[in-house]
Amino acid sequence: MELKGLRAVVVGGASGMAKATAELVVARGGKVAILDLPTSAGQAVADDLGGSFHVCDVTDFEGVEGVLAAATGALGGIDAVVNTAGGSRSIRTISKDGPLPLKEFQKVIDLNLTGTFNVARLAAWQMSKQEPNEDGERGVIINTASIAAFEGQIGQIAYTAAKGGVAAMCLTMARDLGSLGIRVNAIAPSLFHTGLTAGIPEEFEKVLTKDAAFPKRMGRPEEYARLAVGIIENPMLNGSTIRLDGGQRFAPK
């Protein structure tokens, strides 16, 4: 798809990798709707980019439908959705206090996996009602996995299960939607300068990325953005989870 005139919904777009993606889309001639929490800087980001801001909590599964419809309406359609909402905390399968509480496991699944699927299914429905472009495309869905999907570290059991699910459903969803001209890919980043990791000191960063091949540093939000835009532009990228990790493989801890 062409970036000029592209209508993109960016979930989590108030900061980090999603914000960088929104900025790049607009710089290339596209329009964006920013979806993020009410406590985020989403309105300021949207104002800076000439887009719209829509308050969204991806774990409010029923509420997301209305939010996505409003964002699509503000854009006049939806050609791409970039879905980055997620997060976790360290919890082992068992600890000295007993087994991991199922409600804590479910919270991570809801945020990272169910929330991702919900946004994707609703975006696909909106895309399916549009006329295809000259190449037969109706839209592109980009979800965010993690290299933890493949080398989960100690304490990442819930996060690994969730991000593994995001990666695993990528090809199946692409097959489900292929007849409609909707592509689906996922990006699996390593450690990136976003959120809580944005201010990590350089010496600590070197420890965290010592196993990377090159570059031996954390990823930058604009590097995620460049891959997301590349996926949007290249029609042969479909059904794949693409690692964005500098050749890093997580050690057990």
Order of alpha helices (4+ residues) and beta strands (2+ residues): beta-alpha-beta-alpha-beta-alpha-beta-beta-beta-alpha-alpha-beta-alpha-beta-alpha-alpha-beta
